[in-house]
Each structure stands twice: as structure tokens, then as C-alpha cells.
Amino acid sequence: MPSVGKSTLLNAITNAESKVGNYDFTTLGVVPGMMEYKGVRIQILDLPGIIEGAAGGKGFGRKVLSVVRASNLVVLMTDYQRANWLSKVKKELEDAGMRLNKRPPKIHVHKMAKGAIQIIDPYFSLPAEQILEIVKEMGFDNVVVQFGEKINSVDELIDGLSKSRTYIPLVEVVTKMDTIKNYELRITNFKKDGIVGMAADKGIGIEEFKEAVWKGLGLVRVYLKQERVLEADRKEPLIMKKTDTLNQVLKRISSEMRDDVSRACIWGKNACFPGQEVSFKSLVFDEMEVWFGR
């Protein structure tokens, strides 16, 4: 939203200097800044506010949305007086083909040399005739459409078949909470709905915002041990995604290292005991310590 405190927040959490004002469209361009959290540097971009009609190009709409589409996470901000605008802004992003806090439907399309259209839906999601009609309308021919899960609506089916959808994590923020009575209680109520309540100029909600961004990005820190009996190097962690495995950690270190190791031992909150030997297919977790060896 325009003039809800985006620039104030950016100035509070980064080294950027974004112009601050009490009128709409203070930020007329993209203002970058770098936020440091848990030893990790995360780039934050302050964009012009998104208004109704942005998906159709209104108010710098297409330019702003192109930047949002290329981002790893989107933060939507409004102030307490305009909290209902969050749903309107989310609709603009949905209309532009973005899916917020969602994952792609598990639909796999396999191209064939010939054979018309085959539908494999063991979950009986939708009537077969309806699925076939939608697949044809979307321009598919000579394909096998295989469902990997139950699809609950036509919109979900279209999303799964479309190549123009972008799936982005979302953090919602309501600012200027200090301007209302009993704002601590209101912040608690917002938190129950997954919304961060904030007054950035007074430092209220800053740490909660940083943590929400961290979780939304799905980042974890992995510390390497050079020797099993030595302490891990905790100065420079590897930054991985929580969906990554130890195999991907090895590839990050060296593409040739996988052939030189046969064991992986881990330490940390998800280890059954310190130094547990695990599969290379094991998922990483935050502050994992790992040793690779023979």
C-alpha cells in the first residue's frame, strides 16, 4: 500500500536511505537495502505502493509486479486504518498470476509423439470429461496428464497446467499500530492470523518481522566440521533451503566431493544424538552441524 511505512521499515532494518513522507507514492523507484539477520544478508527492495488496478497497469502496476514476480518473498504492508486493503492487494497479485503462500499443484504433463490426451487421476478429483475439456482449451494435445494428488477445484487444475503462475511466500504487515489504544492486544490478535503488527519508527515489531521473513524464505544455516572431533566453523555457515538434502550440501561445497565421502554425521536439534550418522538424503535443518568423511 502507498505511504504505510515501507520506507520507514527499510531504513530501520537496512543500510538504505529511502525517502520518508506522509503522502502517497513517496517511493517512486526501487530502493534496495541489505538486512542482516542470523548472520545472513538478505536483500530487501522498497517498491512503489500497489493499488487497485495494478494488474492492469495502473499506478506503476506492471513495473512493480514484474519485480515482485522475480522475488523470493513478498511483503505486503498496510496501516491499521486500511487493514482491509490487504485482501485487495492480494487479489491484484492473484489476478497477475501470483499464488501467495501456496505450492504448485502436483500435476505432471508428459508429451507424447502421438496418442491424443490421456488423463491419469487415481484421486477422482474432477469429472474426467471436465478435465479433458480444460486440458484441450489450454492448448494441450498428445499428452499424458497425471495427477499426483487430489485436485479440489477447476482453478487449481488450471494453475497446475499453466506455465504462467508464480508461487511466492508472503509476509503480511500492519503498521502504525501505536496510533490506536490497546495496540499490544491488537498486535497479539494479528499474530494469531499470521500478520505482523508493527510501528517501525518506535521499533515495535521489527524483530518479529525479521523472523517472519526468515521463516518465509525457508532458509537454514549449516555449519561444517573439518574433523569429526573438532568444533564446527560457525563463522561462515552455508545458507541452504529447508527442503535441501545433505547431497545438495555436498554439491554446494564441491561437485567432485560426493565421490570422496561415504558417511555423514550430524549434530543439532534434529539429531537423535550428537554425531548421528545419517543418509545423504536427509533434510538439512537450521544450525545443523555436519561432518563428511569415509
Secondary structure by P-SEA (a helix, b strand, c coil): cccccaaaaaaacccccccccccccccccbbbbbbbcccbbbbbbbcccccccccccccaaaaaaaaaaaccbbbbbbccccccaaaaaaaaaaaacccccccccbbbbbbbccccbbbbbccccccaaaaaaaaaaaccccbbbbbccccccaaaaaaaacccbbbbbbbbbbcccccccaaaaaaaaaaaacbbbbccccccaaaaaaaaaaaaabbbbbbbbccccccccccbbbbbcccccaaaaaaaacccccccccbbbbbcccccccccccccccccccbbbbbbcc
